[in-house]
Amino acid sequence: MTMRRMRIILWVVVGLAAIAGLGIALMPKPSGPPIASSESMVEIGGPFTLTGTDGKPFSSDQLAGKPFALFFGFTHCPDVCPTTLARLVKLRSAIGKGADSFNIVLVSVDPERDTPAVMARYAGLFGTPVIALTGSVAAIEAVKTQYGVYSEKVAQAGTDYNVDHTASVFLIDRAGEFAATISPNEGDEAALAKLERLISN
């Protein structure tokens, strides 16, 4: 996929997200049980070191003290990845505290094509801070294992390929502990409630 086509797709997604975001912003503030559920009893996550968009090592220690939403995807993804990231941008905007509320972190599952420079360009398309990380195949595999993430190349015409991968978003609290997930099929109201509780803890 060309960068020009990627920009067009992202602008369409972000535009639709902005319209939907007006409705989300008017939702009542969430209440109910704590964000932690049976999900939080599972051993998920842990410290890692990958590569930032500047080509330098990026440690998970640099995320400490602020909640973050972690998504595993890739820049050549035709639909799920840009849609999910745009949704996180929309939800963060609906909270009303901007990028101060929580970080959005993208970890590539396609490190062979997703160089730091490519990740930097892709993250910049969302118009708001997105921490984009890549790394060696071994480093990516290690982080995938920590989070129980699946990904697999799927051959396409010629030498091109797609990547099937886990589409859930992992929510990590300010202490670096796994709190919950947001699934692709989960409604925005439920997702926003989880994020509100995440940043309030």
C-alpha positions as CSV (number, residue, x, y, z in Angstrom):
1,M,0.0,0.0,0.0
2,T,1.4,3.4,-0.9
3,M,1.7,6.1,1.7
4,R,-0.7,8.3,-0.4
5,R,-3.4,5.7,-0.3
6,M,-2.7,5.1,3.4
7,R,-3.2,8.8,4.1
8,I,-6.6,8.8,2.2
9,I,-7.8,5.8,4.3
10,L,-6.7,7.4,7.5
11,W,-8.4,10.7,6.8
12,V,-11.6,8.9,6.0
13,V,-11.4,6.9,9.2
14,V,-10.5,9.9,11.3
15,G,-13.3,11.9,9.8
16,L,-15.9,9.3,10.7
17,A,-14.3,9.0,14.1
18,A,-14.6,12.7,14.7
19,I,-18.4,12.6,14.0
20,A,-18.9,9.6,16.2
21,G,-16.8,11.3,18.9
22,L,-19.4,14.0,19.3
23,G,-21.8,11.4,20.6
24,I,-19.2,9.8,22.9
25,A,-18.4,13.2,24.5
26,L,-22.0,13.5,25.6
27,M,-22.1,10.1,27.3
28,P,-22.5,10.1,31.1
29,K,-19.4,9.5,33.1
30,P,-18.9,5.8,33.7
31,S,-19.6,4.1,37.0
32,G,-19.7,0.5,38.1
33,P,-17.2,-2.1,39.0
34,P,-13.4,-1.6,38.9
35,I,-11.7,-2.0,35.6
36,A,-9.9,-5.1,36.8
37,S,-11.7,-8.4,36.0
38,S,-10.7,-12.0,35.5
39,E,-8.5,-10.8,32.7
40,S,-6.2,-9.1,35.2
41,M,-5.5,-12.4,36.9
42,V,-3.7,-13.7,33.8
43,E,0.0,-13.1,33.6
44,I,0.2,-10.6,30.7
45,G,2.8,-8.0,30.0
46,G,6.2,-7.3,31.5
47,P,9.2,-5.1,30.8
48,F,10.6,-4.8,27.2
49,T,13.0,-2.9,25.1
50,L,12.2,-2.1,21.4
51,T,13.2,0.5,19.0
52,G,11.7,4.0,18.8
53,T,11.1,6.1,15.7
54,D,14.4,7.8,16.3
55,G,16.2,4.4,15.9
56,K,17.2,4.4,19.5
57,P,16.3,1.8,22.1
58,F,12.9,2.4,23.8
59,S,12.4,0.8,27.2
60,S,9.0,0.2,28.7
61,D,10.4,2.1,31.7
62,Q,9.8,5.2,29.6
63,L,6.1,4.6,29.8
64,A,6.0,4.3,33.6
65,G,3.8,6.7,35.6
66,K,1.2,7.1,32.8
67,P,-1.4,4.6,31.6
68,F,-1.2,3.4,28.0
69,A,-3.2,1.6,25.4
70,L,-1.0,-1.0,23.6
71,F,-1.9,-2.3,20.1
72,F,0.0,-4.7,18.0
73,G,-0.3,-3.9,14.2
74,F,1.6,-2.9,11.1
75,T,1.8,0.0,8.7
76,H,0.7,-1.9,5.6
77,C,-2.5,-3.0,7.3
78,P,-5.5,-2.1,5.1
79,D,-8.2,-1.7,7.7
80,V,-8.0,-3.1,11.2
81,C,-4.9,-1.1,12.3
82,P,-5.8,2.4,11.0
83,T,-9.4,1.9,12.3
84,T,-8.2,0.8,15.8
85,L,-5.7,3.6,16.1
86,A,-8.2,6.2,14.9
87,R,-10.7,4.8,17.4
88,L,-8.2,5.2,20.3
89,V,-7.5,8.7,19.2
90,K,-11.2,9.4,19.2
91,L,-11.7,7.9,22.6
92,R,-8.8,9.8,24.1
93,S,-10.2,13.0,22.6
94,A,-13.6,12.2,24.2
95,I,-12.1,12.0,27.6
96,G,-11.2,15.7,27.2
97,K,-7.6,15.7,28.6
98,G,-5.8,15.2,25.3
99,A,-2.6,13.1,25.2
100,D,-2.2,13.7,28.9
101,S,-4.8,11.1,29.8
102,F,-3.0,8.0,28.4
103,N,-0.5,7.1,25.8
104,I,-1.3,5.2,22.6
105,V,1.4,2.7,21.8
106,L,1.8,0.8,18.5
107,V,4.1,-2.2,18.4
108,S,4.8,-3.5,14.9
109,V,4.2,-7.2,14.1
110,D,6.0,-6.6,10.7
111,P,9.5,-5.5,11.7
112,E,10.9,-6.5,8.3
113,R,9.0,-3.7,6.6
114,D,8.3,-1.4,9.5
115,T,11.6,0.4,10.0
116,P,11.8,3.3,12.5
117,A,11.4,5.8,9.7
118,V,8.3,4.0,8.3
119,M,6.8,3.9,11.8
120,A,7.5,7.6,12.3
121,R,5.7,8.5,9.1
122,Y,2.7,6.3,9.9
123,A,2.3,7.5,13.5
124,G,2.4,11.1,12.2
125,L,-0.7,10.5,10.0
126,F,-2.9,10.5,13.1
127,G,-2.3,14.1,14.0
128,T,-1.8,13.3,17.7
129,P,1.0,11.7,19.7
130,V,1.3,7.9,19.0
131,I,4.3,6.1,20.3
132,A,5.3,3.7,17.5
133,L,7.8,0.9,18.2
134,T,9.6,-1.7,16.1
135,G,12.6,-3.8,16.6
136,S,14.4,-7.0,15.6
137,V,12.3,-10.1,14.8
138,A,13.5,-11.7,18.0
139,A,12.6,-8.6,20.1
140,I,9.1,-8.4,18.6
141,E,8.6,-12.1,19.2
142,A,9.5,-11.7,22.8
143,V,7.0,-8.9,23.4
144,K,4.3,-10.9,21.5
145,T,4.9,-13.8,23.8
146,Q,4.6,-11.6,26.9
147,Y,1.2,-10.4,25.8
148,G,0.0,-13.6,24.2
149,V,-0.3,-12.0,20.8
150,Y,-0.6,-14.0,17.6
151,S,0.6,-12.9,14.2
152,E,1.4,-14.7,11.0
153,K,2.3,-13.7,7.5
154,V,-0.2,-14.5,4.8
155,A,1.1,-14.6,1.2
156,Q,-0.5,-12.5,-1.4
157,A,0.1,-12.0,-5.1
158,G,3.7,-11.8,-6.1
159,T,6.1,-11.1,-3.3
160,D,3.6,-9.1,-1.2
161,Y,2.1,-10.4,2.0
162,N,-0.4,-9.4,4.7
163,V,-0.2,-10.1,8.4
164,D,-3.0,-11.7,10.4
165,H,-2.7,-10.7,14.1
166,T,-4.4,-10.2,17.4
167,A,-6.7,-7.2,17.2
168,S,-7.3,-6.5,20.9
169,V,-6.0,-3.4,22.6
170,F,-4.2,-4.0,26.0
171,L,-4.8,-1.4,28.7
172,I,-1.8,-0.9,31.1
173,D,-2.1,1.1,34.2
174,R,0.4,3.7,35.5
175,A,2.2,1.1,37.5
176,G,2.9,-0.9,34.4
177,E,0.4,-3.6,35.2
178,F,-2.1,-5.2,32.8
179,A,-5.6,-3.9,33.6
180,A,-8.0,-5.0,30.8
181,T,-8.5,-5.3,27.1
182,I,-10.6,-3.6,24.5
183,S,-11.9,-6.0,21.9
184,P,-12.7,-5.0,18.3
185,N,-16.3,-6.0,18.9
186,E,-16.7,-3.9,22.0
187,G,-18.9,-0.8,21.8
188,D,-17.4,2.6,22.3
189,E,-19.3,3.3,25.4
190,A,-17.9,0.2,27.2
191,A,-14.4,1.0,25.8
192,L,-14.6,4.6,27.1
193,A,-15.7,3.4,30.5
194,K,-12.6,1.2,30.8
195,L,-10.3,4.0,29.7
196,E,-12.0,6.4,32.2
197,R,-11.4,4.0,35.0
198,L,-7.9,3.2,33.8
199,I,-6.8,6.9,34.1
200,S,-8.6,7.4,37.4
201,N,-6.6,4.7,39.2
